[in-house]
C-alpha cells in the first residue's frame, strides 16, 4: 500500500503516462486529493456567491481563475491514473471512455477501479529490451 505522499508523487511523476499500472492505493489517494482540492476552491466560490459578493470583483475572479486552472491542469493526470488503474485490474484503458456514456457508464468505471490487482495486468507494463541503448546514444549513420 502506498503512502499518500508516495501516491501523489507517483501520479505527478507520470503526469501523462498511460502505460503501466497503478495500484488501488495510488488511485484512491489521488482521488481523495482531487476531491479535497476541488472543495477547497469550490467552497469559497459558493460562500462568496451566497453573500451576494460582486462576481466581477477581483477576489472572486482570482479565486475562480485559480480554481479553473487547477481543475484543467489535473484532467490529464486524473485520466492517466484511472487508465493505469484499469490496467492493474487487467482491463483495457479504453474502458475509461464509458465515463462519457449516458446511464451507468461512470458507475461501471467506478466498479472497475474497485477491482483487485490482477497479475495478468503486467501485459500493460513497458517492455524494455535488455541491450537497448538510449536514443541520445545511438550512432549516426552517414
N, C-alpha and C positions, 0 to 999 in steps of 0.2 A: 504494500500500500504506500502510495506517495504522500509526502507531507504537502500541505498547502503551498508552501513556497516553492518546493520542487516541481509541483504540478504547474504552477503559474510560469515558472522559468522554462519548463519544457514546452509549453504552448507558445510562449513568446519566441523561444529559440527556433521553433518550427512554424513560424508565423503563417507561411503559405505552403507548408509541406503537407501534401495529400497522400504521400506514400508512408508505409509503416503502420504501426498500431499504437493506440492509446488505451491504457488500462482504465477501468471504471473510475478509479480514484482521480486520475488526471482529468477526465471528462467532467466529473461532478464537482471537483474543486473549482474548475474553470467556470462552470455554470453558476455555482454559488457566488463567485467573484463577480460575474457579469450581472447577476440579479442585484447584488449589493451596490455596484457602481450605478446601475440603472436607477435604482431608487434613491441613491444619494444625490443624484442630479434631478430626478423627476419630482421628488417631494418639494424642494424649494420652488420649482415652477408652479406646482399646484397651489402651494401656500400663497405665493405671490398673486396668483390669479384669483384665489378666494378673497384676498384682501383688496381686490379690485385695484391692484397695483397697475400703473401705467405700463402696458405691454410693450410699448415702444421706448420705454426708459432704458438708460444704459445698463443698469444692473440686470434687468430681465433679458436684454439682448445678449449680454455676455454669458449669462448662465445658459440660455437656450443654445447659443452657438457652441459653447463648450460641450454641452450635453450631446448635441448633434454630431460634433466631431468625434467624440468618444464612441458613440454608437456606430457611426460609419466606419471608424478605424478598427472596430472589433468584429465586424462582419466576417472578414476573411479568416481570422484565426478561429472564430466560432464554427464556421463551416468546416475548416480543416480538422479541428479536433473531433468534430462529430463524424466526419468521414473516417478518420483513423480509429475512432471508437467502433464504428461499424466493421472495419477491417479486423479489429481484435476479436469480434464475435464471429469472424469468418463470413461476413456478408459484404456484398459489393457496396462501395461508396455511393454508387448511383442511387441507392435506396434513399439517400438524402432528399432527392427530388420529390419524394412522397409528401414532404412538407408543403409543397405547392398544390397538392391535390385537395379538392374540396372533401369535406367529410372527415374521415378517420385517418387521413394521411399523417398528420402530425402525431396522432396517438400511436400509430404504427411505428413511427421512427422513435418515439419515446420508449415504447416497449422494447424495441431492438437495442436501444442503448442500455437497457437494464439487463440484457443477457450476459451470462458469464463469459470470460475469456475462453476462446477455443484454440487449442494448439494448431489446428489446421489453418488458422489465420496468418501463420508465418508466410504463407504464399504471397502476402501483400508487402512483405519486407523487401527492402532494396537488396538486390544481389550484386555483390562486388566481386569482380574477378580477382583471383589470387595475385596475378602478376600485372595487374593493371597499373599503368603509370598515369599520374595526373596530366590533364590536358596541357598545362603550362610547361610540362617537362618533355613533351613529345618533340622529336626531332623534325626539322623541316625537310621536306623532300624537294630538292632542286638540282 
